[in-house]
Amino acid sequence: MEYCEKGDKVMNQNNMQGCPKSGPGYASPLAAMSGPRETLLYVTAIYSGREKPDFLATVDVDPSSPTYSKIIHRLPVPYLGDELHHFGWNSCSSCYGDPSAVRRYLILPSLVSGRIYVVDTKTNSRSPSLHKVVEPEEIISKTGLAYGHTSHCLASGDVMISFLGDKDGNAAGSGFLLLDPEFNVKGRYPFIGYIEKYNNNAHWDVKMHLNYQFLFIFSCIWFLTFCEKWCIHMPVYYYP
């Protein structure tokens, strides 16, 4: 496969090394290490109670800035009790060879409410704004999924989000949601084969291995001992 010539949407670290940069991110983790230092960080802040909404904090990490190491902006979400969780970009190194991809939006799943927030960081990176809210009622009606956990950008331009269960809290209802590039709900990600054996576990995190073109899907497997309950995160592999 010649990625640069054919424009194949599958990310492969070895094939990307010789490609000219045309999309977001880096061709490899090593290339990212030599990239420019970030000047801003985005951090979710969760309230332990439900008196105030969670918020996305913007932190200045530019050592030359007078506001270095300080929170310079807070973007509160419009609802209470969401519990914002593992968020990511709408596009990243998975889209490295795609000139149309832009790293602009943060995708913030909510663990408790199941709501998804889309935040625009390009209009004003120091003061990001809310772009779109995907309501849990729509997600449940189209996919049956609830309890959003981790988002990950795909080379296709879609965003995949892991969910821990269904609306009734059953882990057997867990799965993966797909959002299109406009952040509309497309449906479930169609996992088949090996992973179906483990559908009774709560799918936890999802990470992409750039070199070998597969995803790590971590499942929480519960078992009882004589004294306490344990949760082991077991990697399950899916080859697209």
Residue frames as qw, qx, qy, qz and C-alpha x, y, z in Angstrom:
[[0.000, 0.888, 0.461, 0.000, 0.00, 0.00, 0.00],
 [0.393, 0.152, -0.002, 0.907, 1.37, 3.41, -0.97],
 [0.089, -0.699, -0.567, 0.426, -0.50, 5.82, 1.27],
 [0.071, -0.554, 0.084, 0.826, 0.76, 9.05, -0.30],
 [0.057, 0.103, -0.672, -0.731, -0.05, 8.02, -3.87],
 [0.225, -0.356, -0.850, -0.315, -3.36, 6.28, -3.31],
 [0.302, -0.363, 0.132, -0.872, -4.72, 8.39, -0.46],
 [0.580, -0.279, -0.764, -0.043, -5.79, 5.28, 1.45],
 [0.419, -0.706, 0.025, -0.571, -7.65, 6.19, 4.64],
 [0.900, -0.363, -0.213, 0.116, -5.91, 3.50, 6.73],
 [0.126, -0.905, 0.377, -0.150, -3.26, 4.93, 9.03],
 [0.959, -0.053, -0.086, 0.265, 0.05, 3.05, 9.06],
 [0.367, -0.864, 0.196, 0.284, 3.07, 4.51, 10.80],
 [0.627, -0.200, 0.535, 0.529, 5.66, 2.83, 8.55],
 [0.432, 0.545, 0.546, 0.467, 3.95, 4.01, 5.37],
 [0.034, -0.966, -0.256, -0.027, 3.45, 7.54, 6.71],
 [0.588, -0.554, 0.112, 0.579, 7.11, 8.28, 7.40],
 [0.404, -0.020, 0.446, 0.799, 7.83, 9.40, 3.84],
 [0.124, 0.745, 0.603, 0.254, 4.57, 11.29, 3.32],
 [0.124, 0.321, -0.069, 0.936, 4.51, 15.08, 3.11],
 [0.003, 0.370, 0.689, -0.624, 2.52, 16.57, 5.99],
 [0.143, -0.282, -0.481, -0.818, -0.92, 17.51, 4.74],
 [0.561, -0.588, -0.473, -0.342, -3.22, 16.82, 7.69],
 [0.439, -0.777, 0.235, -0.384, -3.22, 17.17, 11.49],
 [0.883, -0.415, 0.222, 0.004, -0.87, 15.47, 13.93],
 [0.098, -0.697, 0.682, 0.198, 2.34, 13.61, 13.20],
 [0.712, 0.322, -0.565, -0.264, 3.50, 10.63, 11.17],
 [0.737, -0.064, -0.634, 0.225, 4.80, 8.81, 14.25],
 [0.593, -0.771, -0.202, 0.114, 5.19, 9.18, 18.02],
 [0.669, -0.208, 0.076, 0.710, 8.89, 9.92, 17.44],
 [0.225, 0.464, 0.295, 0.805, 7.99, 12.80, 15.13],
 [0.369, -0.813, -0.337, -0.299, 5.57, 14.13, 17.74],
 [0.698, -0.547, -0.152, 0.436, 8.35, 14.20, 20.34],
 [0.470, -0.086, 0.176, 0.861, 10.32, 16.61, 18.17],
 [0.059, 0.720, 0.501, 0.477, 7.31, 18.83, 17.43],
 [0.015, 0.502, -0.182, 0.845, 6.73, 22.29, 18.91],
 [0.114, -0.163, -0.781, 0.592, 5.76, 22.62, 22.53],
 [0.164, -0.690, -0.650, -0.273, 2.07, 23.07, 23.30],
 [0.082, 0.259, -0.233, 0.934, 1.12, 26.48, 24.72],
 [0.578, -0.221, 0.125, -0.775, -2.41, 25.59, 25.89],
 [0.097, -0.041, -0.990, 0.091, -3.94, 22.62, 27.67],
 [0.590, -0.274, -0.211, -0.730, -7.62, 21.71, 27.88],
 [0.144, 0.050, -0.910, 0.386, -8.68, 19.95, 31.07],
 [0.505, -0.509, -0.517, -0.468, -12.12, 18.78, 32.20],
 [0.033, -0.210, 0.626, -0.751, -13.13, 19.78, 35.72],
 [0.493, -0.362, -0.741, -0.278, -15.79, 17.70, 37.46],
 [0.364, -0.456, 0.328, -0.743, -17.89, 18.84, 40.40],
 [0.088, 0.032, -0.966, 0.242, -18.43, 16.21, 43.07],
 [0.288, 0.436, 0.661, -0.538, -21.97, 17.41, 43.67],
 [0.277, 0.498, 0.677, 0.465, -24.66, 18.61, 41.30],
 [0.071, -0.806, -0.312, 0.499, -24.90, 22.23, 42.39],
 [0.129, 0.766, -0.310, -0.548, -22.77, 23.46, 39.49],
 [0.886, 0.457, -0.008, -0.082, -22.09, 22.18, 35.96],
 [0.788, -0.183, 0.288, 0.513, -18.78, 20.62, 34.94],
 [0.268, 0.925, -0.092, -0.255, -16.50, 22.81, 32.87],
 [0.840, 0.312, 0.041, 0.443, -13.64, 22.70, 30.40],
 [0.353, -0.853, 0.104, 0.370, -10.63, 24.62, 31.70],
 [0.661, 0.668, -0.102, 0.327, -8.06, 26.26, 29.43],
 [0.669, -0.652, 0.098, 0.344, -4.61, 26.29, 31.03],
 [0.359, 0.888, -0.284, 0.042, -1.76, 28.48, 29.82],
 [0.890, -0.306, 0.200, 0.273, 1.43, 26.37, 29.62],
 [0.567, 0.684, -0.059, 0.455, 3.60, 28.86, 27.74],
 [0.662, -0.388, -0.271, 0.582, 6.59, 29.60, 30.03],
 [0.291, 0.114, 0.080, 0.947, 7.00, 33.06, 28.49],
 [0.249, -0.624, -0.477, -0.567, 3.40, 34.04, 29.24],
 [0.128, -0.371, 0.442, -0.807, 2.44, 36.19, 32.26],
 [0.772, -0.192, 0.158, -0.585, -0.43, 33.76, 32.92],
 [0.494, 0.319, -0.809, -0.012, 1.78, 30.65, 32.75],
 [0.252, -0.063, -0.923, 0.283, 0.38, 27.66, 34.70],
 [0.273, 0.212, 0.466, -0.814, -2.93, 29.43, 35.33],
 [0.283, 0.532, 0.793, 0.089, -6.49, 28.69, 34.23],
 [0.052, -0.167, 0.166, 0.971, -7.30, 31.47, 31.78],
 [0.515, -0.020, -0.297, -0.804, -10.81, 30.38, 30.77],
 [0.295, 0.095, 0.904, -0.293, -13.66, 28.18, 31.96],
 [0.439, -0.013, -0.513, -0.737, -16.35, 26.86, 29.65],
 [0.432, 0.013, 0.753, -0.496, -19.25, 25.49, 31.75],
 [0.090, -0.200, -0.876, -0.430, -21.56, 22.96, 30.10],
 [0.372, -0.291, -0.124, -0.873, -25.27, 23.84, 30.16],
 [0.797, -0.340, -0.380, -0.323, -26.45, 20.85, 32.24],
 [0.419, -0.618, 0.564, -0.354, -25.80, 19.52, 35.73],
 [0.771, -0.223, 0.568, -0.181, -24.46, 16.08, 36.61],
 [0.746, 0.564, -0.288, -0.207, -22.85, 15.14, 33.27],
 [0.717, -0.480, 0.459, 0.213, -19.45, 13.95, 34.59],
 [0.541, 0.759, -0.327, -0.158, -17.33, 14.78, 31.55],
 [0.890, -0.266, 0.340, 0.150, -14.93, 11.95, 30.80],
 [0.553, -0.273, 0.506, 0.603, -12.15, 11.01, 28.35],
 [0.463, 0.817, 0.163, -0.303, -12.27, 13.44, 25.44],
 [0.606, -0.104, 0.499, 0.611, -10.37, 13.78, 22.18],
 [0.098, 0.441, -0.279, -0.848, -10.10, 15.69, 18.92],
 [0.748, 0.486, 0.207, -0.401, -12.37, 15.43, 15.90],
 [0.835, 0.503, -0.169, 0.145, -9.26, 14.68, 13.84],
 [0.528, -0.736, 0.402, 0.133, -5.71, 13.76, 14.83],
 [0.127, -0.543, 0.752, 0.351, -2.74, 11.75, 13.57],
 [0.577, 0.262, 0.774, -0.004, -5.15, 9.16, 12.18],
 [0.480, 0.817, 0.317, -0.037, -5.90, 11.82, 9.55],
 [0.430, -0.597, 0.290, 0.612, -2.26, 12.84, 9.01],
 [0.324, -0.027, 0.651, 0.686, -2.37, 12.35, 5.24],
 [0.146, 0.700, 0.677, 0.175, -5.76, 14.02, 4.72],
 [0.234, 0.136, 0.016, 0.963, -5.44, 17.70, 3.69],
 [0.340, -0.540, -0.383, -0.668, -9.15, 18.30, 4.37],
 [0.657, -0.519, -0.521, 0.163, -8.89, 17.27, 8.05],
 [0.053, 0.647, -0.240, 0.722, -8.57, 20.03, 10.65],
 [0.475, -0.282, -0.705, 0.445, -7.93, 19.56, 14.36],
 [0.122, -0.436, -0.061, -0.890, -10.56, 22.00, 15.56],
 [0.663, -0.450, -0.106, -0.589, -13.19, 20.38, 17.78],
 [0.043, -0.247, 0.882, -0.399, -12.96, 18.60, 21.11],
 [0.663, -0.243, -0.550, -0.446, -15.42, 15.73, 21.60],
 [0.123, -0.304, 0.695, -0.640, -16.43, 15.40, 25.28],
 [0.565, -0.299, -0.725, -0.254, -18.50, 12.33, 26.26],
 [0.405, -0.476, 0.370, -0.687, -20.39, 12.39, 29.58],
 [0.200, 0.114, -0.964, 0.136, -20.18, 9.29, 31.73],
 [0.193, 0.259, 0.755, -0.571, -23.33, 9.81, 33.82],
 [0.476, 0.514, 0.207, -0.683, -25.71, 11.58, 31.45],
 [0.662, 0.252, 0.645, 0.288, -24.50, 10.00, 28.20],
 [0.310, 0.925, 0.125, -0.180, -24.52, 13.44, 26.59],
 [0.716, 0.083, 0.224, 0.656, -21.80, 14.45, 24.08],
 [0.008, 0.926, 0.049, -0.375, -20.45, 17.99, 23.87],
 [0.700, 0.387, 0.211, 0.562, -18.59, 19.35, 20.84],
 [0.280, -0.850, -0.049, 0.443, -16.34, 22.32, 21.62],
 [0.587, 0.741, 0.048, 0.321, -14.83, 24.69, 19.06],
 [0.627, -0.583, 0.055, 0.514, -11.20, 25.57, 19.84],
 [0.558, 0.254, 0.341, 0.713, -10.31, 27.26, 16.56],
 [0.026, 0.870, 0.307, 0.385, -12.40, 30.43, 16.69],
 [0.144, -0.818, 0.367, -0.420, -10.62, 31.41, 19.89],
 [0.734, 0.090, -0.645, 0.194, -8.22, 28.80, 21.23],
 [0.173, 0.164, -0.601, 0.763, -7.81, 30.65, 24.55],
 [0.424, 0.119, 0.436, -0.785, -11.57, 30.90, 25.00],
 [0.068, -0.083, -0.915, -0.388, -13.20, 27.84, 23.38],
 [0.508, 0.053, 0.125, -0.851, -16.94, 27.82, 22.78],
 [0.541, 0.156, 0.802, -0.198, -19.70, 25.22, 22.72],
 [0.171, 0.220, -0.622, -0.732, -20.43, 24.16, 19.13],
 [0.664, -0.102, -0.519, -0.529, -22.98, 21.36, 19.50],
 [0.429, -0.241, 0.738, -0.463, -24.67, 19.10, 22.03],
 [0.522, -0.006, -0.772, -0.362, -25.70, 15.54, 21.16],
 [0.585, -0.361, 0.310, -0.657, -28.49, 14.63, 23.56],
 [0.227, -0.199, 0.943, -0.137, -28.69, 11.21, 25.25],
 [0.662, 0.355, 0.469, -0.464, -32.27, 10.68, 24.05],
 [0.628, 0.643, -0.290, -0.328, -31.08, 10.72, 20.43],
 [0.119, 0.508, -0.853, 0.023, -28.16, 8.40, 21.20],
 [0.425, -0.013, 0.839, -0.338, -30.38, 5.89, 22.99],
 [0.699, 0.468, 0.277, -0.464, -33.09, 5.96, 20.31],
 [0.613, 0.664, -0.364, -0.227, -30.60, 5.34, 17.49],
 [0.445, 0.469, -0.747, 0.155, -28.08, 3.05, 19.17],
 [0.825, -0.440, -0.336, -0.113, -29.33, 1.95, 22.59],
 [0.653, 0.135, -0.404, 0.626, -26.03, 3.13, 24.11],
 [0.367, -0.898, -0.078, -0.230, -25.52, 4.99, 27.39],
 [0.666, -0.678, 0.181, 0.252, -22.68, 6.08, 29.69],
 [0.625, 0.740, -0.144, 0.203, -20.19, 7.64, 27.27],
 [0.793, -0.498, 0.093, 0.337, -16.54, 7.01, 28.10],
 [0.434, -0.471, 0.414, 0.647, -13.81, 7.68, 25.50],
 [0.595, 0.764, 0.103, -0.229, -13.74, 9.39, 22.11],
 [0.543, -0.318, 0.555, 0.544, -11.28, 8.71, 19.29],
 [0.437, 0.668, -0.193, -0.571, -10.94, 10.26, 15.85],
 [0.800, 0.137, 0.559, 0.167, -10.90, 7.92, 12.84],
 [0.294, -0.236, 0.514, 0.770, -9.10, 8.33, 9.52],
 [0.170, 0.522, 0.752, 0.365, -12.49, 8.34, 7.76],
 [0.072, -0.369, -0.043, -0.926, -13.37, 11.67, 9.41],
 [0.655, -0.542, -0.410, -0.328, -15.84, 10.00, 11.77],
 [0.139, -0.516, 0.622, -0.572, -15.50, 9.99, 15.55],
 [0.692, -0.193, -0.691, -0.079, -15.85, 6.74, 17.54],
 [0.301, -0.517, 0.431, -0.676, -16.96, 6.85, 21.18],
 [0.385, -0.068, -0.911, 0.131, -17.02, 3.93, 23.59],
 [0.559, -0.429, 0.034, -0.708, -20.12, 3.50, 25.79],
 [0.077, -0.310, 0.876, -0.361, -20.24, 1.35, 28.91],
 [0.194, 0.246, 0.925, -0.216, -23.77, -0.01, 28.68],
 [0.070, -0.529, -0.640, -0.553, -27.40, 0.57, 27.81],
 [0.241, -0.565, -0.002, -0.789, -29.89, 2.98, 29.39],
 [0.811, -0.496, -0.162, -0.265, -30.70, 0.43, 32.11],
 [0.304, -0.766, 0.552, -0.127, -27.06, 0.07, 33.13],
 [0.959, -0.008, 0.283, 0.019, -26.51, -3.35, 31.61],
 [0.269, -0.631, 0.573, 0.449, -22.88, -3.91, 30.59],
 [0.561, 0.192, 0.760, 0.266, -24.05, -6.34, 27.91],
 [0.382, 0.844, 0.377, -0.006, -25.43, -3.32, 26.07],
 [0.284, -0.737, 0.265, 0.554, -22.02, -1.65, 25.76],
 [0.709, 0.452, 0.407, 0.357, -20.58, -0.77, 22.38],
 [0.360, -0.271, 0.197, 0.871, -19.22, 1.99, 20.18],
 [0.318, 0.821, 0.373, -0.293, -20.99, 5.01, 18.73],
 [0.495, 0.151, 0.374, 0.770, -20.10, 6.64, 15.43],
 [0.130, 0.825, 0.204, -0.511, -20.50, 10.37, 14.79],
 [0.656, 0.572, 0.278, 0.407, -20.12, 11.67, 11.24],
 [0.478, 0.133, -0.054, 0.867, -17.86, 14.69, 10.47],
 [0.202, -0.526, -0.133, -0.815, -20.81, 17.00, 11.25],
 [0.054, -0.130, 0.767, -0.626, -21.28, 15.22, 14.61],
 [0.747, -0.057, -0.101, -0.655, -24.54, 13.57, 13.71],
 [0.608, -0.237, 0.734, -0.188, -25.21, 10.11, 15.16],
 [0.450, 0.350, -0.677, -0.465, -24.55, 7.50, 12.45],
 [0.920, -0.160, -0.235, -0.271, -25.18, 4.44, 14.60],
 [0.783, -0.511, 0.344, 0.084, -23.11, 1.76, 16.25],
 [0.151, 0.646, -0.710, -0.234, -19.64, 0.83, 15.08],
 [0.924, 0.092, -0.153, -0.338, -20.11, -2.62, 13.49],
 [0.170, -0.531, 0.824, -0.102, -17.75, -4.80, 15.51],
 [0.910, 0.111, -0.209, -0.339, -17.95, -8.42, 14.42],
 [0.755, 0.288, -0.564, 0.170, -16.36, -11.77, 15.15],
 [0.551, 0.047, -0.649, 0.522, -13.96, -12.08, 18.05],
 [0.044, -0.201, 0.374, -0.905, -15.22, -9.16, 20.10],
 [0.642, -0.303, -0.302, -0.636, -18.78, -10.52, 20.20],
 [0.699, -0.154, -0.668, 0.204, -17.59, -13.19, 22.65],
 [0.372, -0.150, -0.478, 0.781, -16.89, -10.41, 25.16],
 [0.161, -0.513, -0.313, -0.783, -20.08, -8.41, 24.77],
 [0.606, -0.653, -0.452, -0.043, -21.00, -9.16, 28.38],
 [0.573, -0.318, -0.203, 0.727, -18.12, -6.98, 29.58],
 [0.049, 0.949, 0.187, -0.250, -18.11, -3.21, 29.91],
 [0.672, 0.437, 0.095, 0.591, -15.92, -1.85, 27.11],
 [0.436, -0.729, -0.156, 0.504, -13.71, 0.75, 28.69],
 [0.041, -0.753, 0.288, 0.590, -11.02, 2.62, 26.81],
 [0.814, 0.473, 0.295, 0.165, -10.18, 2.47, 23.13],
 [0.174, -0.778, 0.384, 0.465, -6.79, 3.33, 21.62],
 [0.810, 0.580, -0.040, -0.072, -5.43, 2.94, 18.11],
 [0.673, -0.393, 0.441, 0.444, -2.11, 1.23, 17.38],
 [0.362, 0.793, -0.183, -0.454, -0.75, 3.23, 14.45],
 [0.060, -0.529, 0.789, 0.306, 1.86, 0.73, 13.35],
 [0.117, 0.018, 0.985, 0.124, -0.34, -2.35, 12.97],
 [0.371, -0.125, -0.398, -0.829, -3.71, -0.77, 12.15],
 [0.490, -0.421, -0.756, -0.106, -5.76, -2.19, 14.99],
 [0.351, -0.662, 0.084, -0.656, -7.55, -0.93, 18.06],
 [0.252, -0.005, -0.839, 0.482, -6.98, -1.81, 21.69],
 [0.531, -0.502, -0.249, -0.635, -10.35, -2.16, 23.35],
 [0.120, 0.197, -0.802, 0.551, -10.13, -2.52, 27.11],
 [0.624, -0.429, -0.478, -0.445, -12.90, -4.38, 28.88],
 [0.280, -0.447, 0.588, -0.613, -13.63, -4.39, 32.56],
 [0.690, -0.093, -0.697, -0.169, -14.04, -8.01, 33.65],
 [0.466, -0.556, 0.363, -0.585, -15.45, -8.44, 37.14],
 [0.724, -0.063, -0.687, 0.017, -14.79, -11.42, 39.38],
 [0.593, -0.705, 0.095, -0.377, -15.26, -12.14, 43.07],
 [0.436, 0.282, -0.766, 0.380, -12.71, -13.31, 45.58],
 [0.504, -0.458, -0.702, 0.208, -13.38, -14.33, 49.16],
 [0.321, -0.485, -0.350, 0.734, -12.77, -10.78, 50.37],
 [0.141, 0.648, 0.035, -0.748, -13.55, -8.27, 47.64],
 [0.693, 0.631, 0.347, 0.009, -14.50, -7.58, 44.07],
 [0.404, -0.433, 0.412, 0.693, -11.80, -6.91, 41.49],
 [0.598, 0.760, 0.150, -0.204, -11.85, -5.32, 38.07],
 [0.572, -0.280, 0.514, 0.575, -9.20, -6.27, 35.51],
 [0.429, 0.740, -0.115, -0.505, -8.76, -4.28, 32.31],
 [0.705, -0.008, 0.655, 0.273, -8.29, -6.87, 29.59],
 [0.163, 0.510, -0.406, -0.741, -7.15, -5.85, 26.09],
 [0.682, 0.385, 0.621, -0.026, -9.28, -7.14, 23.24],
 [0.171, -0.354, 0.494, 0.776, -8.09, -6.67, 19.69],
 [0.602, 0.623, 0.461, -0.196, -10.14, -5.79, 16.67],
 [0.364, -0.187, 0.534, 0.740, -8.68, -5.69, 13.19],
 [0.443, 0.605, 0.166, -0.640, -10.58, -3.34, 10.83]]
